[in-house]
Amino acid sequence: MPSSVIIGSGSCIPERVINGSHFINSTFYTDAGDLIDKPNEEVIRKFIDITEIEERRYIEDDKMNSDLGFEAAKEAIYDANIDQEEIDYIIFASNFGEVSKNGMPNFMPNMAARVKHKLGIKNRKCITYDMIFGCPGWVEGMILADDLLKLGKAKTILVIGGETLSRVTDPYDRNKMIFADGAGAVIVQRTEEENVGIISTNTICDNADELNYLECAKTLNPNAEDQDRIYIRMQGRKIYEYALKNVPSAIKETIDNAGISIEDVNKILLHQANAKMDHAMVSRIFKLYGKSEYDESVSPMTIQKFGNSSVATVPTMYDIIAKGEMKGHSFQKGGYIVFGSVGAGMNINCIVYKMPS
C-alpha cells in the first residue's frame, strides 16, 4: 500500500497584530439582543482569562484570502523543492471563501482556482477543489488528498487552509475577539514506502441538533442599521460541551486504528478556538488511556498570539514547528503526530501521521 507524506509546508501569518485595546470602545450585546452593561475592560479581561487569547492577526485592508493562500502555497512549493506544474490537485479549505472588505463571501471562481491562477500554474490537468467543512476543513482536505494519492488518482497535491474571519464578525458580538486571519499549506506526495505519512484517519459528522452551533446570523444589535447582513455566530457553551464529549473519543479511536498508543504520540496538533477547551480535550484524551497526567508540550498552542484562524490553525502550527520556529517544540524522525479538529456542522476529524525517519 502506498503512503501519503508531507514533503513541504508554508504559512502566511498577517503582520497586523490586534490586542485587547482594539476592542476597548466596542459596544457589546448578549445573544438575546440586550446591551451588556459592564465596563469593556472587564469584558476583555474575562475573555482573556477563558480563551487565553491576548493577540490575534488581521489581514491588511488591501489583501484577500486568496493572497494569504497564495503566499502559504508558494512557500510550501519552495520548501518541497518541486516544479509547481507537477501538482495534480489543489484543495483549498475555508468557511467564507474570498471575503470582500465589506464582509461579502465569494466562491466564484473558487478559492483553489484563484490560487492556481496566482501561482501561474499552466497545467490544465491540475484540478482545483474547495473544501467547505467548517474549521476541520484543512484536516478533511488532507484526508481527501490521502484517498486520491492512495487510489493512484494523483501523485502530488497542494492542500491549503486559509481564512479571513475578521471580515465576517459582528461588531457587537463579544466572540469577535476570538477570530483571526491566516493561511497554512502543505505539499503531500505519494510514496511507495510503507508505514509512513498518513497512517489512519477518522471523520464524524453530527448534523442534527448540532447543526446550528456555528452558523451565519444577523447582528446581535437590534438597532443596527444593516439588519440584512450576516455574521459568524457561535453557541460557545454548546460547542464546548459537544467537543469535550466527542473529540477525545474520536482521537482515541484514530490512534487505536493506527495500531499505536498514546505513549507513541510525539505531538497533538488541535484546532484552537478556546485554550480552556483544548486543555480539557487533551486532558480527557489521556484519561481515556488511564493517565491523569501528561507533558503539556505534547500539545503546542498558538491561540494566545494568533487567535482562532479556523482552517489555518493546524497547518500553520505544523509549518512553524517543522521549521523550528516554535520555541521548545520539534517533530521527531519516525515520531507520530495527531492532527485533529472540530467545527461547524458539527464535524470532527482526525489524522495519525508518522514522520519519515
Disulfide bonds with the S-S distance in Angstrom:
none
